Amino acid sequence: MSVSKMRDNVERWVIHEGLSFEEVKNPENSFQVLVKHAGQYGIPVDVFEPKGQPGILVIGAKVIMKNSQISRYLGFNTEEKEKFEKKVADFCYSIQAINKIITEDGKQKVGVYVVMDDKENINQQTMLDAIDKVSEIHEKTSRFLLKTF
């Protein structure tokens, strides 16, 4: 599936579901759209195709850490940060999510992602199911951070 065809399909599927979205410029991705209120928790969800992985669709959301959590995290030494990141990675693995701890807009965030790499089975329903799953894992990760950090 070509880049423009993948993007056109994603936009058509999102519009068909009546979801609002906006295009996001990101030099790392062939295209990226932000679905504004997705899944059962109504969170913002990114849908994108990484430039280095044509034909792969990634669905993800970012859990923004609370200010007190950010202060604590920033105060960690390297070993403590690694231990925290491993704890988050282990949790995300247990709920079948890929994760990445990122700094964006001056905030620490935990990105949670579902990767759709079965090119023959990327369609409207599988994308919507992945959006619902990301909404759910975003909520679980948020609760995990509140309980353990």
N, C-alpha and C positions, 0 to 999 in steps of 0.2 A: 504494500500500500504506500503510495507516494506521500510526501509530507503534506502537500496541500489537500490530498484526498483524506488523510487521517484527520487533519484539522477540520475540514469541511464536515466529515462524519461526526466528530465530537460536537461541533457547534450545532449541527442539525439535531442530534440526539438530545442535547441539553435544551434546545428550544422546544422540541417535541414534548418534553416533560414539563414545560412551562417554568423552567428555572432561569433566573437572571444570572448573567455572567459578564465578565469583561476580559478583554485580551490583556495579557501581561507580557511586557518585553523582558526577556531574559536571554542573554547571549549564550548560555549553556544549553538552551533547548531550541529545537526546531520550531516549536510553537508552545504556548502555554495559555490556558484560560483559567480564570478564577471563578468558580461557581459560588455565588455569594451566600446562599442559604441552602446547604445540601444535607441530605440524610435526615434521620429522625431527630438529630440534635440541632439542626439548622445552622451548621458551622460553615465557614468559608473553606472550600476544598479546591486545591490546584489539580488540574489535569494537564499533563504535558508529555512531550516526546523528547527525550534527551538526544542532542545532536550526535553523540557517540554511539547511540543504540537505535538506529532507525527501525521503525515497525514495533517498538516497545512503547506501551502506554503506561505512564506512572500516575497514580492517583494518590494525593497526599494532603495532609493538614498539619498545622503547626500548633502545638500546645504552648502557650505563652506562660512562662514561669512567673509566679507572684514576685513582687519586689523583694520580700523577705527571703525567698528562695534564691533569687538572683544574687543578693548581697552575700548570702551564705556560700553559694557556688563560687563567686568571684574571690572569696576569701580562702578557698581551698588551695592547698599546695598541689603539685603535680600528681603525687600519689593519691591524694584524696579525690581529685578530679577523675582520675582513671578508675578508682573504685566506684564512684558514683556513676560514671558512664557505663561501666560493666553491669551495674545493678539495673540501670535503665535498659541496656541492651538485652539482658537476660529476660526482663519482664516483657519487652516487646517481642522477643523471640517466642515467648510462651503464648502470646496472643496472635502469632503469625503476622507480625508487622516488621517492616524494615524501619530502622530509626536513624536519626542523625541529630546531634546536638549542634545548634547553630546560634550565631549572634546576628541579629537583624534589627534594625531601627533602635539600637541601644538596648535591646532586650535579649535575654537567653531564651531560646525556644527549643522544644523537642519536636522534630519533624517525624511524623509517622506516615509510612507509605505502603501501598500495595502495588506490586509490579505485575502488569499484564503482558506476558511474553509469549503467549500462545496465539500467534498472529492469525491463525484460521478462526479463532473463537473470540476475537475482539469485535463485539457488536453492541448495540444499544443496551440490551439487557445485562450483559456481563459488565459493561461500564457502570450502569446504574447500581448493580449489585456491589461492585467495588466501591462506589461512592458511599453506599450505605455502610459497608464494612469499615471504611475509613472514618466515618462519623462515629461509629461504635468504638473503634480502637482509640480514637481521639479522646472520647469520654473516659474510657478505661484508663488511659495513660494519665489523663488529668487527675482522676481519683487516686491513682497509684502515687503520683507526685505529692498530692496533698497528704496522703497517709504516711508515706515513708520519708519525706524530705521536709 
